Amino acid sequence: MGEMVPGRSFRSETIAGNPPVGNAPFRRSLWAVAAMALILLTTRAVELGDTQVYASEIVEHIGKSPFGHGNTLWEFGHILWRPLGWLLLSLATPFIPARTGWTPFMQASFVLIALSVVSALVSVAIWYAIAIRVSASRWIAFLVVIATASSHAVLLYAHSGCAYIPGLACLSASLYFLLGRRIVAGAAFFALSTLIWFPFILAGAALLLVAACPAANWNKTLKETFAKFDRVGAIRFLSVSAGVVVLVYGLAICARQISSVREAVNWYSAAGHGYSQSGKLVRAATGLPRSFLYLGKDGILYKRFLRHDPYSPVTLRDLARASLWKLVAFYLFIGCLLYEMLRRPRPGWLLLVFTAVSVPVLFFAVVILEPGSPERYLPALPLLVVASAWSLRDFQSRRRVTQFLIAAFLVCVVFTDGYSFAAPRVSAENAASLARVSDLRSRLADTGLAMVATNQDSLEETLSRLAFDDINRPAPLPLYDIIEPANIRVLTWRQDLAARTLKVWADGGDVWVSTRVWSLKPQPSWNWVEGDDTRISWTDLPRFFATLNTDAESGGPDGFLRLARNDANLAVLTRLAVSSPTGRQD
């Protein structure tokens, strides 16, 4: 297969006898878009992430002004996401059929999820237009795009109301326009992606390189590329994107009525969500593969193995049976991509651009935040599409071993993640978790609260992804995780629990606590890892709850017990709440 012909327009380029790539790229991407639609229809969300948080805060502001001191619509890390949801919900509410019986929260969730679904389909169309230009093969473009669309991070958040996929669609559009030398449009979409989720700014250096080198061909050496460095294009990209970002953040500061540097710093710090992890390099080792391959709770197995968990010991054989092969496959895939980009005598342009996005993304994930979440690596995804398509560009004529391995991994992603997200499988998991709270739903008043041992309890994911189920009517079942390992909350979990319980009681509600916290030993299925956070041990839970009285039960042995509202419990909890360094009671 022939190489790309340098110097031709993105909109009229013809590659090795194929039809002009840019004349109707989106029309030819319809098969890929249809395939993605089918994938979304036959799969289900395994969790909805922070959808509930976004929907709740949007509903709080419906019918109110989006401006005011401390307004929660304007969150630093997702500066436009909540306002966009607020605007769309305000416009869509009259058109949502009354027969759905959806609460305002459900309507907000629907609007946000619909945005993600549409954004996923748009992303597929853009990726196809880019991949076919790079590979000059419709089949290669289709494989690369469908595998990327089936990756864990994309499939997970395409079903959710989180900001990641809409932001990814804007980032992909930016790359598409920059490749076509439409600098202003590319800069504007890059700015928009950053305003939807701030970490997309990590792709800025790579996109700047694309904007600055209009004649850049993925096969050219660095010397050949920089010989035609477009300083004007680089300045235009930087000025437009920076201007849009600064303008919107300035408007947000005005909207929140921030009047001091301290308030601005607190606003920024709140976007960190209290992450406080150790062993980040170890977490990154599984976090990177998790961005592409669904590992479920297998990351817990690796932590148990490395921490020598005394409650749930894990052997190397257990890891091999679970998902060790997925880690090996992923790193082999990355190694083959790097080999393909390095195999020429002089590493060229693509390697530099790919490095320019990979290094900031990895640094941000490992050093600044936490590396275990699949969304951390999304800013590199559009250029990973380019790298994969470019590596397979001559597959039909050369068929190197590395190309076979890359193609095999992409096929593997489609089938393994498709199975993991399959609707029947997720439904079976939902039924098992709901059995624990089926009776509790009717016993929780509007102000009541259910508490689970940790944020790794499978019940959290189940309730999150069943946003439209009866279990979340008339309002989402209120759930509170007592322990959140790797978060600063772990330092004050007793005080926070006491303050929350007293607040619920003051409002006339009951507090129900998972029976698991009274167990002397956690079961493997509870997803606890002893030693994962050295600031907490499982024995701390039953030791603390042994001091509290209960007076009712629900859901059987793996159900919930109600904390008694008596003088003994009040004395214990009041003493703890007063000693809380945060003084929080909400």
BELKACOR-V491920 format. One record per backbone hydrogen bond with DSSP energy under -1.0 kcal/mol. NH is the residue of the N-H (numbers start at 1). CO is the residue of the C=O. If there is no record, write none. Layout:
# BELKACOR-V491920
[[NH;CO] [NH;CO]]
This chain:
# BELKACOR-V491920
[[18;15] [21;13] [28;24] [30;27] [33;29] [34;30] [35;31] [36;32] [37;33] [38;34] [39;35] [40;36] [41;37] [42;38] [44;421] [51;48] [54;50] [55;51] [56;52] [57;53] [58;54] [59;55] [60;56] [61;58] [62;59] [64;61] [68;255] [70;256] [71;68] [74;71] [75;73] [80;195] [84;80] [85;81] [86;82] [87;83] [88;84] [89;85] [90;86] [91;87] [92;88] [93;89] [95;92] [96;93] [100;97] [101;98] [107;103] [108;104] [109;105] [110;106] [111;107] [112;108] [113;109] [114;110] [115;111] [116;112] [117;113] [118;114] [119;115] [120;116] [121;117] [122;118] [123;119] [124;120] [125;121] [126;122] [127;123] [128;124] [129;125] [130;126] [131;127] [132;128] [134;130] [135;131] [136;132] [141;137] [142;138] [143;139] [144;140] [145;141] [146;142] [147;143] [148;144] [149;145] [150;146] [151;148] [152;292] [153;291] [155;151] [156;152] [157;153] [158;154] [167;163] [168;164] [169;165] [170;166] [171;167] [172;168] [173;169] [174;170] [175;171] [176;172] [177;173] [178;174] [179;175] [180;176] [181;178] [182;177] [186;182] [187;183] [188;184] [189;185] [190;186] [191;187] [192;188] [193;189] [194;190] [195;191] [196;192] [197;193] [198;77] [200;197] [201;198] [202;199] [203;200] [204;201] [207;203] [208;204] [209;205] [210;206] [211;207] [212;208] [216;213] [220;217] [225;221] [226;222] [228;225] [229;226] [230;212] [231;229] [234;230] [235;231] [236;232] [237;233] [238;234] [239;235] [240;236] [241;237] [242;238] [243;239] [244;240] [245;241] [246;242] [247;243] [248;244] [249;245] [250;246] [251;247] [252;248] [253;249] [254;250] [255;251] [256;252] [258;253] [264;260] [265;261] [266;262] [267;263] [268;264] [269;265] [270;266] [271;268] [272;269] [273;270] [275;272] [276;486] [283;279] [284;280] [285;281] [287;283] [288;284] [290;286] [291;288] [292;289] [293;289] [298;295] [300;297] [302;298] [303;299] [304;300] [305;301] [306;302] [307;303] [309;304] [319;315] [320;316] [321;317] [322;318] [323;319] [324;319] [327;323] [328;324] [329;325] [330;326] [331;327] [332;328] [333;329] [334;330] [335;331] [336;332] [337;333] [338;334] [339;335] [340;336] [341;337] [342;338] [343;339] [349;220] [352;348] [353;349] [354;350] [355;351] [356;352] [358;354] [359;355] [361;357] [362;358] [363;359] [364;360] [365;361] [366;362] [367;363] [369;364] [376;373] [377;374] [378;375] [380;377] [381;378] [384;380] [385;381] [386;382] [387;383] [388;384] [389;385] [390;386] [391;387] [392;388] [393;390] [395;392] [398;394] [404;400] [405;401] [406;402] [407;403] [408;404] [409;405] [410;406] [411;407] [412;408] [413;409] [414;410] [415;411] [416;412] [417;413] [418;414] [419;415] [420;416] [421;417] [423;42] [426;422] [427;423] [428;424] [429;425] [430;426] [431;427] [432;428] [433;429] [434;430] [435;431] [436;433] [437;434] [438;434] [441;437] [443;440] [448;445] [449;510] [450;478] [451;512] [452;480] [455;483] [457;454] [460;457] [462;458] [463;459] [464;460] [465;461] [466;462] [469;466] [472;469] [473;470] [480;450] [482;452] [483;453] [488;274] [490;487] [491;488] [492;489] [496;492] [497;493] [498;494] [499;495] [500;496] [501;497] [502;498] [503;499] [504;500] [505;501] [506;502] [507;503] [508;505] [509;504] [512;449] [513;561] [514;451] [515;559] [517;514] [518;515] [519;516] [526;523] [527;524] [532;529] [536;533] [540;537] [541;538] [543;539] [544;540] [545;541] [546;542] [547;544] [548;545] [551;562] [554;560] [559;556] [560;554] [561;513] [562;552] [563;511] [564;549] [566;564] [570;566] [571;567] [572;568] [573;569] [574;570] [575;571] [576;572] [577;573] [578;574] [579;575]]
